[in-house]
Amino acid sequence: MKTYRSTLRTMRLVLLVYQLCLVFRAEAQLPDACIRSNTNRDPENSDISVVCGTQYMDLSIYICPVYHARYNESLMAVNNVDRPECYGTAVWNVDPPLLTFRFPINESAIASCNNMFTTINKAGTGQFADFSNVQYVNISGVINSIDPSLGMITYSPQILYKFSCLYPMQYLLNNTEMAVSGISLAIKDSNGTFSSTLSMELYQRQDQEYQQILSIPPTGLNLKTKIYVAVTATNLTNRFNVLLDRCYATTSPNPNDDKYYDLFVGCTRDAQTKLEQNGEAQSANFSFEAFRFVEHKNQPISTFYLHCITRLCEVSSCASLKPNCPTSNKRRKREAEDVSANTTITSHVIIVGKRSSDVQTFSASNGALDEGQYNSPLVAVIVCIVILTIFILAMAVYFGLYVRRRKL
């Protein structure tokens, strides 16, 4: 019996020593930087700051209140997840000292620390006021203390910092001179930014992978040449698809030009424009036929630029965000014409000549093909007239000879 009691006392003593070691580990000697800091106090809600950036979410916490509460950087984790990427980094060379966290804005990084990733539907406001339904992505979580106590009770206070970033999923692109090379985009609002990369490219024909880039000669494309357009998102979570709200052409690279021609917007669509894929994948595709602006009627070529207002939609809700077009084909409000001029994706210059794609011309000197003289229907008419004239002359000669023979 005495042996049992002695063993029990020994076990309790070992357990007490182990708990004291844990407490001493957590209650490390207060760093000199915290002794001199005015943040050497109990934790407060204002101790955390959040920067919702275009590539990363950055969190900063005053670290001295953490030490004051008998914790340290090794006992503070995002959502209490014990993974290296979920712990912060102590920064002592700033005043006041900080505990910083950073995670990339992508689904895998967000999920690794069990952050919440939810989609919110809200009515459009501000620069999105023309849109009846705007989606936002909310990323949220907590940074909490890990209590080292192993017993049933603890004397350590719990520290809990909540954070969140709200990103508009209404993606509009900054205009650049050569948008086809790809554009990094980030739309700032009062709560932060969200980013991806979108690009526009023109193709000569529609193949399975859109690989044949459109080649435009100096003399321009033939009229009615089929042009295929792809607007593609990269570095994007598979939660979202690309949705085109409006595509239009202007004679200047300025997407806010007063003179424009809509290829499609809402339920209004040019007769020669065909939407191949929109809101169904991370690439939206459509085609149209090359045309000329009337203001270039006395010029050998007509030049214009293609602009597309683009956004992302959550896969499950893309269908509901497409325009529900009535039979009258009236234009809907969701045209986004009032969105600021620097928020469209723009193609490189498109050059169109005077010839139609079904035109053939010839040279009067040697019969070789020559641009800009006669088309094939006109040639056929001329040939028919010549043949008919020869036939009439032949008949006239024959009739004259016949009459002369009768007289003889």
Buried (B, 14 or more C-beta within 10 A) or exposed (E): EEEEEEEEEEEEEEEEEEBEEBBEEBBEEBBEBBEEBEBBBEBEEEBBEBEBBBBBBBBBBBBBBBBBBBBBBBBBBBBBBEEEEBBBEBBEEEEBBBBBBBBBBBBEBBEBBBBEBEBEEEEBEEBBEBBEBBBBBBBBBBBBBBBBEEEEEEEBBEBEBEBBBBBBBBBBBBBBEEBBEBBBBBBEBEBBBBBBBBBBBBBBEBEEEBEEEBEBEEBBBBBBBBBBBBBBBEEBBEBBBBBBBBBBBBBEBBBBBEEBEBBBBBBBBBEEBBBBBBBBBBBBBBBBBBBBBEEBEEEEBBBBBBBBBBBBBBBEBBEEBBBEBEEEEEEBEBBBEEBEEEBBBBBBEBBBBBBEEEBBBBEEEEEEEBEEBBBEEEBEEEEEEEEEEEEEEEEEEEEEEEEEEEEE
